[in-house]
Amino acid sequence: MIFLIFTAEGLAEAASEIQAEQATVWLNPDLKNTNDYAKLVESGCDCFFLSEQADPTNERSVINALSQVEKNSHDTEIYVEYL
């Protein structure tokens, strides 16, 4: 299971489920300094960052981010944060 998270609010909301599932998470680069990210790393979750900041309000940006995740993963179950 993979989570694709764009915002600090989305990360805070999904963090407990990500930890419980020991899921992989892909994040916008600006989330690197959040407490929730640090907790995920400490709990052993695999965390990756998108190559560029995605705008969750822009459909094309979300699709590009999802494409990056799909190209770098074999897991087909991907949960995407939508605003």
C-alpha positions in Angstrom: 0.0 0.0 0.0 1.2 3.4 -1.0 0.1 6.9 0.2 0.7 9.9 -2.0 0.4 13.0 0.3 0.7 16.6 -0.7 -0.1 18.7 2.4 0.8 18.8 6.0 -2.9 18.5 6.9 -3.2 15.3 4.7 -0.1 13.9 6.3 -1.4 14.5 9.8 -4.7 12.9 8.9 -3.2 9.8 7.3 -0.1 9.3 9.6 -1.7 6.8 12.0 -3.0 4.6 9.2 0.4 4.8 7.4 2.2 3.7 10.6 -0.4 1.0 11.3 0.0 -0.5 7.8 3.8 0.2 7.7 2.9 1.6 4.3 5.1 3.4 1.8 4.5 7.1 1.6 5.4 9.6 -1.2 5.4 13.3 -0.1 5.8 16.7 -1.5 9.3 18.0 -0.8 8.1 20.7 1.6 6.9 18.1 4.1 10.4 17.0 5.0 10.5 19.1 8.1 7.2 18.1 9.6 6.9 16.2 12.9 4.6 13.6 11.2 7.3 12.8 8.7 9.8 12.3 11.4 7.5 9.9 13.2 7.0 7.9 10.1 10.7 7.5 9.6 11.1 6.5 13.3 8.4 3.9 12.9 10.2 2.3 10.0 7.9 3.4 7.1 9.5 3.8 3.7 9.3 7.6 2.8 10.1 9.1 -0.5 9.8 12.6 -1.9 8.5 13.7 -5.2 11.1 15.2 -7.5 9.2 18.5 -7.6 6.5 20.2 -5.5 3.0 19.0 -6.7 0.0 21.3 -6.5 -2.9 19.3 -5.1 -5.4 21.7 -6.6 -4.1 21.2 -10.1 -5.3 17.9 -11.7 -2.3 17.8 -14.2 0.1 18.2 -11.3 -1.5 15.4 -9.3 -1.4 13.1 -12.4 2.3 13.9 -12.9 3.0 13.1 -9.3 1.0 9.8 -9.5 2.9 8.9 -12.6 6.2 9.3 -10.8 5.0 7.1 -8.0 3.8 4.4 -10.4 7.1 4.4 -12.3 9.0 3.8 -9.0 6.8 1.2 -7.4 5.5 -2.3 -8.0 2.5 -1.8 -5.7 -0.7 -1.0 -7.5 -2.7 0.0 -4.4 -2.1 3.8 -4.1 -4.1 6.2 -1.9 -4.0 9.7 -3.2 -4.8 12.8 -1.1 -7.4 14.9 -2.9 -8.5 18.4 -1.8 
